[in-house]
Amino acid sequence: MLVTVAVNGSCQPAQYDFKIIGANGPVSDSTYLHVKVKNQYCRFFDFANNVLAHQIVIDKKNFIWCAGGAQLDLFDRSTWTTYTSSNSQLPSGYIYGMIEDTSAGVWLASELGGVSHFDGTFWTIYNHTNSGLLSDCAQDLAFDNSGNLWVAAKNDIGNTNLGGGLYKFDGLNWTRFDSTNTPLTNNNVSSVSIDHNGVIWIVDDADVGSNVECILTYNGTNWTRYTYQNSCLPDANRIGKIHFDSQNNAWFALAYNNGSSPDNRCGIMKINNTEWEIWNDSAVTPYNHRVYTPGCTIINQDNSSRIHSPSVRDLYIDNSDQIYMKAELTSSGSGLIRFIEASNTWQQYTKTNSLLFENAIEGITSTIDTLWLCSRQDYIFGPPRIQYFTCADSIIISDVDQVNFNAVNFFPNPASQKLIIMCSDRECMNSLIEFFDFEGKKIASRQLINEQNEIDVSKWANGIYFYSMTINNNSIRGKIVIVK
């Protein structure tokens, strides 16, 4: 029996089970047709422009906004434009937060310049000299469903103006929430997020002396304060920005002293109305994964965490509820971790096992089908590079199975004069391999016909190159390095 299955553009890559139904009903209650739909258009691209992006925003025009350091970059899909305090009205100081405007442009939170809005042409600046925003040390931004802008702010550097706290801006008026009208202690708010029910979540530097942070929520009427003393929150000295999945679970990263050794105060945490759940570095003993009731009674503890990093710098949740973590090891990163909670699937990508440029992950964002990120050598030095991957599997060298990856090998790698491609699979010996530079430009291609294939790379410039080929209908990708 020949069965033909047509897949249209709305079918998402996954495995589908079809019950076979004949004229008299199902052929068998236990017989299914298993169809695995793959995205044949997975691809990646690198922008070789040294743009540092701690935050990446894709606006309604599909333009790319990147904020890093004291610089804002805009890519209109053809040209990069850089804005600094020298060539524009961009306030001086480190840009900590950036969000898309509800109509046009972006809003920025900067260390010395307060809050600014830029629509691509005009700048509007809000600081302690011209508005009700009493601190120029803005940290983060969020819009609620009513269009109000919420601003997290810390006390100004040097305490020249103690104007920190949480602010709400309705377009005309500023409302301040601080230690006089909320449970805030020192008015140093590092981030603000808003869940699907409109509840405000903020991270507060509750104890400046020990630098232990806590979480506060505000439902429009009441405030709730969570600390390591009254909740299941560990005494972490860095809590990342809070993100929400499709079920309104709150997720955030935890760190302690930028540690380089396993610590049960570091990792990621999930909060909902019935459970608090934490995943630590996989090396934490005796358990690296624990589930608590809201009253901190242990429900379950095991060793199911696969975070191979002593600390997580931050995390991001895409529209499929996949969790992406910036794995951290002191000042250098240890790659990107992807976690799918429903299947307890963990993958850690580094520059040695994937197409990541470097291991220190800065900014992450995504559109419907594309993951954008910026990486560099470490969080202080090294040129950054922005990359995008049109599906998660395009990050890794082989997006299907290790068997096919083992069917082809490259040596030496790095290479200088000649690159040898060894095929151990008949399909490999009948495949086309293509090579691309960092700009995505194809520089060479070769039809593989032998078990051992030789390519002259003596005229290739030093650098990293990427290859793409198909073996047994599976896409194989990877990178080679040329060093002379």
Secondary structure, 3 states (H helix, E strand, C coil): CCCCCCCCCCCCCEEEEEECEECCEECCCCCEEEEEECCCCCCEEEECCCCCCCEEEECCCCCEEEEECCEEEEECCCCEEEECCCCCCCCCCCEEEEEECCCCCEEEEECCCEEEEECCCCEEEECCCCCCCCCCEEEEEEECCCCCEEEEEECCHHHCCCCCEEEEECCCCEEEECCCCCCCCCCCEEEEEECCCCCEEEEEEEECCCCEEEEEEECCCCEEEECCCCCCCCCCCEECCCEECCCCCEEEEEECCCCCCCCCCCEEEEECCCCEEEECECCCCCCCEEEECCCCCEEEEECCCCECCCEEEEEEECCCCCEEEEEEECCEEEEEEEEEHHHCEEEEECCCCECCCCCEEEEEEECCCCEEEEEECCCCCCCCEEEEECCHHHHECECCCHHHHCCEEEECCCECCEEEEEECCCCHHHCEEEEECCCCCEEEEEECCCCEEEEECCCCCCEEEEEEEEECCEEEEEEEEECC
